[in-house]
Amino acid sequence: MRKKIHPKNYRPVVFKDINNEKILICRSTVETKDSIQINGLDYPLYKMEVSSFSHPFFTGEKRFLGKTGPAERFKKKYEKYNNINKKK
């Protein structure tokens, strides 16, 4: 193996899902600003918006976000022109 290519700050880091407060501890080199104490030990803390604990693909729940796709937006935008042509 090649020497001097591995990062120096490879350490245990707490990844916290801010949607449901679940945590995962694994080794990482991610830069963090916060820290957290778990079982009397201080760990660097990285806050995530989405993880496998909260993503609909992994949880199996279906969510409607209220966003429409490009086809629906196009139809809504130009339906007034379609109604004018029908009146003639």
C-alpha positions in Angstrom: 0.0 0.0 0.0 1.1 3.5 -0.7 2.3 5.6 2.3 1.2 9.1 3.3 -2.0 9.2 1.2 -4.6 8.6 4.0 -6.2 11.5 5.8 -5.0 12.3 9.3 -8.4 13.2 10.9 -10.1 9.9 10.4 -12.2 9.6 13.6 -15.6 8.6 15.0 -18.2 11.2 14.1 -21.9 11.4 15.1 -24.3 11.9 12.1 -27.6 13.2 13.4 -30.8 13.4 11.3 -32.5 16.6 12.2 -35.9 15.4 11.1 -36.3 12.7 13.7 -33.2 13.1 16.0 -31.8 9.7 15.2 -28.0 9.3 15.3 -25.4 7.1 13.7 -21.8 6.9 14.8 -19.2 6.0 12.2 -15.7 6.9 11.3 -15.3 9.9 8.9 -13.1 12.8 7.9 -16.0 15.2 7.6 -15.3 18.7 8.9 -17.7 19.7 11.8 -18.3 22.7 13.9 -20.5 21.2 16.7 -19.9 18.4 19.2 -22.1 16.1 21.2 -21.6 14.0 24.3 -22.8 10.4 24.2 -22.2 8.0 27.1 -19.6 10.4 28.6 -17.6 10.7 25.4 -17.4 13.8 23.2 -17.8 13.3 19.5 -17.8 15.7 16.5 -21.4 16.3 15.3 -22.6 16.5 11.7 -26.3 17.4 11.2 -28.0 15.9 8.2 -31.4 17.0 6.7 -32.1 13.5 5.1 -30.8 10.1 6.0 -32.0 6.5 5.6 -34.0 7.1 8.9 -36.1 9.8 7.3 -36.0 9.3 3.5 -39.3 8.0 2.0 -37.5 5.4 -0.1 -36.1 3.7 3.0 -39.1 4.3 5.4 -41.7 3.2 2.9 -44.0 6.1 3.5 -45.4 8.2 0.6 -45.3 12.0 0.9 -47.0 14.5 -1.2 -44.9 17.6 -1.3 -47.3 19.8 -3.2 -44.9 20.3 -6.1 -46.1 19.6 -9.6 -44.0 18.3 -12.4 -43.1 20.3 -15.5 -46.0 18.9 -17.6 -48.6 20.0 -15.1 -47.0 23.5 -14.8 -47.0 23.8 -18.6 -50.7 22.8 -18.9 -51.7 25.2 -16.1 -49.7 28.1 -17.7 -51.2 27.7 -21.2 -54.7 26.4 -20.5 -56.1 29.9 -20.9 -54.9 29.9 -24.5 -56.5 26.5 -25.1 -59.9 27.8 -23.8 -59.8 30.8 -26.2 -59.3 28.5 -29.2 -62.3 26.3 -28.1 -64.6 29.3 -28.1 -64.1 30.2 -31.8 
